[in-house]
């Protein structure tokens, strides 16, 4: 499985606060909020306002986000604060 180290993308060894995510696939809400440290209400409000990517319904009771969309959001946030 191809993965990307969201924190350092260059370092194969993970430090305690680094997270590995697949390059393709889906992330559930808890996984997304682990990568983007905001509250659930802020996240859902951001989706409604168009700041954050829309979810994908995998089934009636399963909502997820495309990894590519979340990685693009993380990169955009990183560029905006640098």
KOLMAR-187740 format. One line per 2 residues: their letters; for each residue z, x, y of N, C-alpha, C. Coordinates in steps of 0.02 Angstrom, whole numbers, always signed. Example, Ala and Ser with C-alpha at 12.3 -4.5 7.8 and 13.67 -1.06 7.14 Angstrom:
# residues 2
AS = +390 +660 -284 +390 +615 -225 +390 +660 -165 ~ +354 +642 -112 +357 +684 -53 +394 +645 +2
This chain:
# residues 82
XX = +0 +42 -59 +0 +0 +0 +0 +44 +62 ~ -44 +30 +108 -45 +66 +172 +11 +39 +216
XX = +50 +85 +245 +104 +64 +289 +101 +105 +352 ~ +136 +81 +403 +139 +117 +467 +211 +121 +488
XX = +232 +180 +508 +299 +190 +535 +296 +167 +608 ~ +324 +109 +623 +319 +80 +689 +351 +124 +742
XX = +403 +160 +724 +439 +200 +774 +404 +265 +791 ~ +379 +302 +740 +351 +367 +755 +280 +378 +729
XX = +253 +337 +690 +186 +338 +660 +161 +408 +640 ~ +196 +461 +658 +176 +529 +638 +222 +557 +584
XX = +282 +532 +579 +333 +560 +535 +338 +522 +470 ~ +324 +555 +413 +328 +520 +350 +400 +505 +328
XX = +448 +545 +348 +518 +533 +330 +549 +486 +381 ~ +584 +435 +354 +613 +385 +397 +683 +402 +419
XX = +696 +396 +483 +764 +401 +508 +797 +334 +497 ~ +860 +330 +512 +898 +269 +498 +872 +208 +534
XX = +846 +215 +594 +824 +157 +633 +749 +144 +630 ~ +713 +178 +587 +641 +169 +582 +624 +119 +528
XX = +570 +83 +538 +550 +29 +493 +478 +40 +471 ~ +465 +32 +407 +397 +36 +382 +370 -35 +374
XX = +310 -46 +400 +278 -111 +392 +208 -100 +363 ~ +182 -147 +325 +114 -139 +300 +64 -142 +357
XX = +6 -113 +348 -46 -116 +400 -82 -184 +400 ~ -79 -218 +343 -112 -283 +335 -64 -329 +299
XX = -69 -393 +313 -27 -442 +279 +10 -484 +330 ~ +68 -509 +310 +105 -555 +351 +178 -535 +355
XX = +210 -554 +410 +281 -543 +420 +314 -610 +435 ~ +373 -620 +407 +411 -681 +421 +451 -670 +485
XX = +480 -724 +512 +514 -721 +577 +568 -668 +579 ~ +610 -664 +528 +663 -614 +528 +637 -543 +532
XX = +582 -530 +498 +551 -464 +500 +523 -449 +569 ~ +492 -500 +600 +464 -491 +667 +520 -476 +716
XX = +574 -514 +713 +629 -504 +760 +668 -440 +747 ~ +660 -412 +688 +689 -346 +675 +649 -292 +712
XX = +584 -303 +718 +540 -255 +752 +541 -265 +828 ~ +547 -328 +850 +547 -345 +921 +615 -378 +934
XX = +663 -341 +960 +732 -365 +964 +745 -416 +1020 ~ +722 -476 +1007 +736 -532 +1052 +763 -589 +1010
XX = +789 -640 +1042 +815 -698 +1006 +760 -746 +983 ~ +778 -789 +936 +730 -838 +909 +703 -884 +964
XX = +747 -907 +1007 +725 -953 +1060 +677 -919 +1107 ~ +692 -857 +1126 +648 -818 +1170 +580 -808 +1136
XX = +581 -793 +1071 +519 -784 +1033 +476 -847 +1034 ~ +506 -904 +1016 +469 -966 +1014 +445 -988 +1083
XX = +486 -977 +1134 +464 -991 +1203 +404 -948 +1221 ~ +406 -884 +1202 +351 -838 +1216 +286 -859 +1181
XX = +292 -888 +1122 +233 -914 +1087 +204 -973 +1126 ~ +247 -1018 +1146 +225 -1077 +1185 +191 -1057 +1250
XX = +216 -1003 +1281 +190 -980 +1345 +130 -933 +1337 ~ +113 -915 +1276 +56 -871 +1263 +71 -797 +1268
XX = +134 -778 +1274 +152 -707 +1278 +153 -673 +1210 ~ +167 -712 +1158 +172 -685 +1090 +122 -719 +1045
XX = +101 -686 +991 +50 -715 +947 +73 -779 +911 ~ +26 -823 +900 +40 -885 +865 +50 -870 +790
XX = +93 -909 +758 +104 -899 +687 +48 -929 +644 ~ +50 -912 +581 +4 -939 +531 +47 -978 +482
XX = +28 -1039 +467 +63 -1080 +418 +35 -1062 +349 ~ +76 -1030 +308 +55 -1012 +240 +64 -1070 +192
XX = +111 -1114 +208 +122 -1176 +171 +161 -1223 +217 ~ +178 -1281 +192 +215 -1330 +233 +279 -1301 +261
XX = +313 -1258 +223 +378 -1233 +243 +379 -1157 +255 ~ +321 -1127 +257 +318 -1054 +266 +274 -1035 +325
XX = +306 -1004 +375 +271 -981 +435 +276 -905 +437 ~ +221 -873 +456 +220 -800 +460 +173 -779 +516
XX = +173 -714 +530 +129 -685 +581 +89 -630 +549 ~ +27 -622 +570 -15 -568 +545 +14 -501 +569
XX = +19 -454 +524 +45 -388 +541 +5 -357 +598 ~ -61 -365 +596 -104 -336 +648 -85 -363 +717
XX = -70 -428 +721 -51 -458 +785 +15 -431 +810 ~ +63 -421 +766 +129 -396 +785 +124 -323 +805
XX = +85 -283 +769 +77 -212 +787 +42 -206 +855 ~ -8 -249 +868 -42 -248 +933 +7 -267 +988
XX = +51 -315 +976 +101 -334 +1026 +149 -276 +1039 ~ +171 -242 +987 +216 -185 +996 +182 -130 +1037
XX = +119 -117 +1023 +82 -67 +1062 +75 -88 +1135 ~ +61 -152 +1147 +54 -176 +1216 +120 -171 +1253
XX = +175 -188 +1220 +241 -183 +1252 +256 -110 +1267 ~ +240 -66 +1220 +253 +6 +1230 +213 +33 +1289
XX = +150 +12 +1295 +108 +35 +1352 +134 +9 +1418 ~ +160 -51 +1418 +184 -81 +1480 +249 -50 +1506
XX = +288 -19 +1462 +351 +12 +1484 +344 +87 +1493 ~ +287 +116 +1476 +278 +188 +1486 +240 +203 +1548
